[in-house]
């Protein structure tokens, strides 16, 4: 019996024990291969995995499982069942910690005159870190997966008497960074949000999907609306909002409709469609909006001097021209 899912460590052996108790005369081996799918790239991840992690407690299961995975990959990392389950928790927690590390470093860069994107390039060019490292200053991590696994490790640490300080710090720092966009929108407007016109570009949890569940962008749009702002939004993959959100946020059918007359434009999901935002037109318009761009979608483009531009990790002296 192969369990191919993400389950709390210990689950597969608990299932095996329940099976033995219910069917003592049926000898069944239980194995675990945690799923490695990613929202927006599930088919590619399934067909072209970097490797497959398989946990077994019965050595005889190696042959049948190797044959099962042979059409997909021959690279199998064999280990015990609890180790396989723990590998998935550890992977997500490591990615979450990498996100928090990049953003905490970026917060310091903003204050000391360094550019977090340049610093990141310096880090990832070191062979000990590498270009594929999960180091990109920008938005806090969202969704249920990363936060769930860090929280799970914290709870297991508490239950077992292990140290929990790292897991608590990762969650706390990420929660604090969630406020970055709101704080910069408030700073750009200067005198409250009541009646102010704010455009939100991107509502989906991540590019390439239409999922708004656990979306920090939608949470921010709703928070702005609750404070009295007039919020318009556009996302090329989102065609409808949950009923409660639709009452507070006007979902527009185009980029131009959402950004028309906006005082602030916040780019919250890094869709490729937003890379070509017409900055010259915005700068020559009457409202001349500030642009809040946590993920640096417009990084590298020349920002007209008449527009205030904010991105994570950009020093104040160069935030408008990076």
C-alpha positions in Angstrom: 0.0 0.0 0.0 1.6 3.3 -1.1 0.4 6.5 0.5 1.2 9.3 -1.9 0.1 12.4 -0.1 1.4 14.8 2.6 0.5 13.6 6.0 1.7 14.3 9.5 4.8 12.2 10.4 3.7 8.9 11.9 0.4 8.7 9.9 1.5 5.9 7.6 2.7 3.6 10.4 -0.5 4.3 12.3 -2.5 3.2 9.2 -0.4 0.1 9.0 -1.1 -0.7 12.6 -4.8 -0.2 12.1 -4.7 -2.5 9.1 -2.9 -5.3 11.0 -5.4 -5.0 13.9 -8.4 -5.2 11.5 -7.0 -7.8 9.2 -4.4 -9.9 11.0 -4.3 -12.6 8.3 -3.5 -10.1 5.5 0.1 -9.2 5.1 0.3 -5.8 3.5 3.4 -3.5 3.3 2.8 0.2 3.7 5.0 2.8 2.1 5.0 6.5 1.8 5.9 8.8 -1.1 5.0 12.5 -0.3 3.5 14.4 -3.2 5.6 17.1 -4.8 3.0 19.0 -6.8 3.0 22.7 -7.1 0.0 24.9 -7.8 0.1 26.0 -11.4 2.7 23.4 -12.4 1.2 20.1 -11.1 1.4 18.2 -14.4 5.1 19.1 -15.0 6.1 18.3 -11.5 4.4 14.9 -11.8 5.9 14.0 -15.1 9.4 15.5 -14.6 10.2 15.3 -10.8 13.7 16.2 -9.6 13.5 12.9 -7.7 11.0 10.8 -5.8 11.2 10.3 -2.1 9.9 6.9 -1.0 9.7 5.6 2.6 9.5 1.9 3.2 9.7 -0.3 6.3 9.8 -3.6 4.3 12.8 -4.0 2.0 10.8 -6.4 -0.2 8.8 -3.4 -1.3 11.7 -1.8 -3.2 11.3 -3.9 -6.3 7.6 -3.3 -6.9 7.8 0.4 -6.1 10.9 0.9 -8.3 8.9 -0.6 -11.2 5.9 1.6 -10.4 8.0 4.8 -10.6 10.2 3.6 -13.5 8.1 5.4 -16.2 8.5 8.7 -14.3 12.0 8.6 -12.9 14.8 6.2 -11.8 16.0 8.6 -9.2 14.4 7.4 -6.0 15.6 8.5 -2.6 14.9 5.5 -0.3 14.4 6.0 3.4 12.2 5.0 6.3 8.6 5.8 6.3 8.8 8.5 9.1 11.8 10.0 7.3 9.9 10.3 4.1 7.0 12.0 5.9 9.4 14.3 7.7 11.2 15.2 4.5 8.1 16.9 3.2 7.6 18.9 6.3 11.3 19.9 6.3 11.2 20.9 2.6 8.3 23.3 3.0 9.7 24.7 6.3 13.1 25.3 4.6 11.4 27.1 1.7 9.5 29.2 4.2 12.6 30.0 6.1 14.4 31.0 2.9 11.5 33.4 2.1 11.7 35.0 5.5 15.5 35.2 5.4 15.4 37.1 2.1 12.7 39.5 3.3 14.4 40.2 6.7 17.7 40.9 4.8 15.7 43.1 2.4 14.3 45.1 5.4 17.9 45.9 6.5 18.9 46.8 2.9 16.2 49.4 2.8 17.7 51.1 5.8 21.4 50.9 5.0 21.3 51.9 1.3 21.9 48.4 -0.2 19.7 46.9 -2.9 18.3 43.5 -1.8 18.2 42.2 -5.4 21.9 42.9 -5.9 22.6 41.3 -2.6 20.6 38.2 -3.6 22.5 38.0 -6.8 25.7 38.0 -4.8 24.5 35.3 -2.6 23.1 33.0 -5.3 26.3 33.3 -7.4 28.2 31.5 -4.6 28.3 27.8 -5.3 27.4 27.0 -1.7 24.0 28.6 -2.2 23.4 28.4 -6.0 21.1 30.1 -8.5 18.1 28.0 -7.7 18.0 29.0 -4.0 14.7 30.2 -2.8 16.0 33.7 -2.2 13.8 36.4 -3.7 12.9 39.5 -1.7 9.3 40.3 -2.1 6.0 39.4 -0.6 5.6 37.2 2.5 4.7 33.6 1.9 1.0 32.9 1.8 -1.3 30.0 1.3 -1.8 27.0 3.6 1.2 24.9 2.7 4.4 26.6 4.0 2.8 28.2 7.0 1.0 24.9 7.9 4.2 22.9 7.9 6.2 25.5 9.9 3.3 25.5 12.4 3.2 21.8 12.5 6.9 21.5 13.3 6.5 24.1 16.0 3.7 22.1 17.6 5.7 18.8 17.4 8.6 20.6 18.9 6.4 21.7 21.8 5.0 18.2 22.2 8.4 16.4 22.2 10.4 19.0 24.2 12.5 20.0 21.2 13.4 23.7 20.6 10.7 25.7 18.9 12.4 29.1 18.6 13.2 28.9 14.9 9.7 27.9 13.9 8.1 30.6 16.0 10.5 33.2 14.6 9.8 32.2 11.0 6.1 32.6 11.5 6.4 35.8 13.5 8.7 37.5 10.9 6.5 36.4 8.1 3.4 37.8 9.8 5.3 41.1 10.3 6.3 41.3 6.7 2.7 40.8 5.6 2.1 44.4 6.6 4.8 45.8 4.2 2.4 46.6 1.3 -0.2 48.2 3.6 2.3 50.3 5.4 3.8 51.6 2.1 0.3 52.4 0.7 -0.5 54.3 3.9 2.9 56.1 3.6 2.2 57.0 -0.1 -1.2 58.5 0.7 -0.1 60.2 3.8 -3.5 61.3 5.3 -5.7 58.2 5.7 -7.5 55.8 3.3 -11.1 57.1 3.5 -12.3 57.6 -0.1 -8.9 57.1 -1.6 -8.7 55.3 -5.0 -6.5 52.2 -4.9 -5.9 49.8 -7.8 -4.9 46.2 -6.9 -3.1 44.3 -9.7 -3.2 40.6 -9.1 -5.6 38.8 -6.7 -4.6 35.1 -7.3 -2.6 33.2 -4.7 0.2 32.9 -7.3 0.7 33.6 -11.1 -0.8 31.0 -13.4 -3.7 30.1 -11.2 -7.2 31.5 -10.5 -7.1 30.5 -6.8 -7.9 33.3 -4.4 -8.1 31.1 -1.3 -5.3 32.1 1.1 -4.5 35.0 -1.2 -2.6 37.8 0.6 -3.5 40.1 -2.2 -7.3 39.6 -1.7 -6.8 40.0 2.1 -5.1 43.3 1.5 -7.8 44.5 -0.9 -10.4 43.7 1.7 -8.4 45.4 4.5 -8.2 48.6 2.4 -11.9 48.5 1.7 -12.7 48.1 5.4 -10.7 51.3 6.0 -12.8 53.2 3.6 -10.7 53.0 0.4 -12.3 52.6 -3.0 -10.6 49.5 -4.3 -10.6 48.3 -7.9 -8.8 45.1 -8.9 -7.7 43.3 -12.0 -6.2 39.8 -12.4 -6.0 38.2 -15.9 -6.9 34.8 -14.4 -9.5 35.7 -11.9 -13.0 36.3 -13.3 -15.1 36.3 -10.2 -14.7 36.8 -6.5 -16.3 35.2 -3.5 -19.6 36.9 -2.7 -18.4 38.8 0.3 -15.3 40.1 -1.4 -17.2 41.1 -4.5 -19.3 43.5 -2.4 -16.1 45.3 -1.2 -13.8 45.1 -4.2 -14.7 46.1 -7.8 -13.3 43.5 -10.1 -12.4 45.1 -13.4 -12.1 43.5 -16.8 -8.8 45.2 -17.8 -5.6 46.7 -16.5 -6.6 50.1 -17.7 -10.0 50.0 -16.1 -8.5 49.1 -12.7 -5.8 51.7 -12.8 -7.8 54.6 -14.2 -7.5 57.6 -11.8 -5.9 55.5 -9.1 -3.8 57.2 -6.4 -1.9 54.1 -5.6 -1.3 51.0 -7.8 -0.3 47.9 -5.9 1.1 45.0 -7.9 0.5 42.1 -5.6 0.6 39.0 -7.9 3.6 39.0 -10.3 1.7 38.2 -13.5 3.8 38.8 -16.7 0.9 40.9 -17.9 1.9 43.6 -15.4 5.5 43.9 -16.7 4.4 46.2 -19.5 2.4 48.7 -17.3 2.4 52.0 -19.2 4.4 54.1 -16.8 4.7 57.1 -19.1 0.9 57.3 -19.4 0.5 57.1 -15.6 3.1 59.8 -15.1 1.4 62.1 -17.5 -2.1 61.5 -16.1 -3.7 63.7 -13.5 -3.4 61.3 -10.5 0.2 60.3 -10.9 -0.2 57.2 -8.7 2.4 55.8 -6.4 3.4 52.3 -7.3 3.8 49.7 -4.5 5.5 46.6 -6.0 6.6 44.1 -3.3 7.9 41.5 -5.7 9.7 44.0 -7.9 7.7 43.2 -11.1 8.9 46.5 -12.5 12.4 46.3 -11.2 14.8 47.1 -14.0 12.4 49.5 -15.7 13.0 53.2 -15.7 10.4 54.7 -13.3 9.4 58.3 -14.3 10.4 60.8 -11.7 6.8 61.9 -11.3 5.9 58.5 -9.9 6.8 57.3 -6.4 7.9 53.7 -6.6 8.3 51.3 -3.6 9.6 47.7 -3.7 10.9 45.4 -1.0 14.6 45.8 -0.4 15.1 49.0 -2.4 16.9 51.8 -0.6 14.9 55.0 -0.3 17.5 56.9 -2.4 17.0 54.6 -5.4 13.5 53.2 -5.0 12.2 55.3 -7.9 14.8 54.3 -10.4 15.6 50.7 -9.7 
